[in-house]
Amino acid sequence: MDKDTRQAINNLRSQIDSVNESLSITTEALGKFMEECNSKFSDIDGILEILINETKLGRKEIMDELELIKRSLDD
């Protein structure tokens, strides 16, 4: 193997090592980002559930009030 070939191989190995390091850093950052998203989405899920329950309760109260008004008008 001549000197130029050896140098080209060493350059490629260096570039591969650099790409692998970047990939490792990116993978770690993506993992942290996903953990943060999961945490935030679980909070959002709880908030949405509360809002849905409040909406259902509010709707029921409104329907009950309308029923009372309807009954009083019928009387």
GROMACS elastic network, one bead per residue, 0.5 to 0.9 nm:
[ bonds ]
;  ai    aj funct       b0    kb
    1     4     6  0.83677   500
    1     5     6  0.63735   500
    1     6     6  0.66017   500
    2     5     6  0.54873   500
    2     6     6  0.62897   500
    2     7     6  0.87157   500
    3     6     6  0.51410   500
    3     7     6  0.61198   500
    3     8     6  0.86365   500
    4     7     6  0.50396   500
    4     8     6  0.61134   500
    4     9     6  0.86092   500
    5     8     6  0.50592   500
    5     9     6  0.61841   500
    5    10     6  0.85904   500
    6     9     6  0.51481   500
    6    10     6  0.61952   500
    6    11     6  0.86287   500
    7    10     6  0.50472   500
    7    11     6  0.61151   500
    7    12     6  0.86148   500
    8    11     6  0.50485   500
    8    12     6  0.62048   500
    8    13     6  0.86419   500
    9    12     6  0.50855   500
    9    13     6  0.61795   500
    9    14     6  0.85985   500
   10    13     6  0.50476   500
   10    14     6  0.61575   500
   10    15     6  0.86403   500
   11    14     6  0.50662   500
   11    15     6  0.62288   500
   11    16     6  0.86101   500
   12    15     6  0.50462   500
   12    16     6  0.60738   500
   12    17     6  0.85457   500
   13    16     6  0.50120   500
   13    17     6  0.61095   500
   13    18     6  0.85622   500
   14    17     6  0.51132   500
   14    18     6  0.62281   500
   14    19     6  0.86988   500
   15    18     6  0.50013   500
   15    19     6  0.61716   500
   15    20     6  0.85701   500
   16    19     6  0.50686   500
   16    20     6  0.60859   500
   16    21     6  0.85589   500
   17    20     6  0.50755   500
   17    21     6  0.61503   500
   17    22     6  0.86289   500
   18    21     6  0.51349   500
   18    22     6  0.62190   500
   18    23     6  0.85603   500
   19    22     6  0.50784   500
   19    23     6  0.60386   500
   19    24     6  0.85437   500
   20    24     6  0.61035   500
   20    25     6  0.86507   500
   21    24     6  0.50726   500
   21    25     6  0.62644   500
   21    26     6  0.85773   500
   22    25     6  0.51326   500
   22    26     6  0.60507   500
   22    27     6  0.84848   500
   23    26     6  0.50238   500
   23    27     6  0.59666   500
   23    28     6  0.85274   500
   24    27     6  0.51071   500
   24    28     6  0.62009   500
   24    29     6  0.86280   500
   25    28     6  0.51891   500
   25    29     6  0.61875   500
   25    30     6  0.85723   500
   26    29     6  0.50857   500
   26    30     6  0.60297   500
   26    31     6  0.85451   500
   27    30     6  0.50588   500
   27    31     6  0.61539   500
   27    32     6  0.87368   500
   28    31     6  0.51034   500
   28    32     6  0.63903   500
   28    33     6  0.86696   500
   29    32     6  0.51718   500
   29    33     6  0.61420   500
   29    34     6  0.86223   500
   30    34     6  0.60809   500
   30    35     6  0.85937   500
   31    34     6  0.51418   500
   31    35     6  0.62690   500
   31    36     6  0.87026   500
   32    35     6  0.51099   500
   32    36     6  0.62597   500
   32    37     6  0.86501   500
   33    36     6  0.51121   500
   33    37     6  0.61606   500
   33    38     6  0.86164   500
   34    38     6  0.60600   500
   34    39     6  0.85386   500
   35    38     6  0.51378   500
   35    39     6  0.62379   500
   35    40     6  0.86986   500
   36    39     6  0.51217   500
   36    40     6  0.62266   500
   36    41     6  0.85822   500
   37    40     6  0.50727   500
   37    41     6  0.59389   500
   37    42     6  0.84234   500
   38    41     6  0.51314   500
   38    42     6  0.60493   500
   38    43     6  0.86220   500
   39    42     6  0.52911   500
   39    43     6  0.64693   500
   39    44     6  0.88096   500
   40    43     6  0.51302   500
   40    44     6  0.62497   500
   40    45     6  0.86640   500
   41    45     6  0.60055   500
   41    46     6  0.86063   500
   42    45     6  0.50116   500
   42    46     6  0.64103   500
   42    47     6  0.87574   500
   43    46     6  0.52331   500
   43    47     6  0.63177   500
   43    48     6  0.86828   500
   44    47     6  0.50308   500
   44    48     6  0.60453   500
   44    49     6  0.85138   500
   45    48     6  0.51637   500
   45    49     6  0.61865   500
   45    50     6  0.87320   500
   46    49     6  0.51263   500
   46    50     6  0.63462   500
   46    51     6  0.87298   500
   47    50     6  0.51388   500
   47    51     6  0.62269   500
   47    52     6  0.86299   500
   48    52     6  0.60348   500
   48    53     6  0.84930   500
   49    52     6  0.51161   500
   49    53     6  0.61363   500
   49    54     6  0.85384   500
   50    53     6  0.51366   500
   50    54     6  0.60741   500
   50    55     6  0.85294   500
   51    54     6  0.50186   500
   51    55     6  0.60273   500
   51    56     6  0.85620   500
   52    55     6  0.50366   500
   52    56     6  0.61703   500
   52    57     6  0.85745   500
   53    56     6  0.51071   500
   53    57     6  0.61345   500
   53    58     6  0.84896   500
   54    57     6  0.50455   500
   54    58     6  0.59471   500
   54    59     6  0.84390   500
   55    59     6  0.59789   500
   55    60     6  0.84882   500
   56    59     6  0.50898   500
   56    60     6  0.61445   500
   56    61     6  0.86399   500
   57    60     6  0.51134   500
   57    61     6  0.62309   500
   57    62     6  0.86620   500
   58    61     6  0.51265   500
   58    62     6  0.62084   500
   58    63     6  0.86226   500
   59    62     6  0.50614   500
   59    63     6  0.61000   500
   59    64     6  0.85254   500
   60    63     6  0.50560   500
   60    64     6  0.60705   500
   60    65     6  0.85662   500
   61    64     6  0.50556   500
   61    65     6  0.61733   500
   61    66     6  0.86107   500
   62    65     6  0.50639   500
   62    66     6  0.61408   500
   62    67     6  0.85620   500
   63    66     6  0.50221   500
   63    67     6  0.61124   500
   63    68     6  0.86455   500
   64    67     6  0.50437   500
   64    68     6  0.62800   500
   64    69     6  0.87033   500
   65    68     6  0.50763   500
   65    69     6  0.62378   500
   65    70     6  0.85698   500
   66    69     6  0.50291   500
   66    70     6  0.60331   500
   66    71     6  0.85329   500
   67    71     6  0.61079   500
   67    72     6  0.85759   500
   68    71     6  0.50960   500
   68    72     6  0.61663   500
   68    73     6  0.86113   500
   69    72     6  0.51057   500
   69    73     6  0.61743   500
   69    74     6  0.86076   500
   70    73     6  0.51074   500
   70    74     6  0.61743   500
   70    75     6  0.87415   500
   71    74     6  0.50176   500
   71    75     6  0.62787   500
   72    75     6  0.52113   500
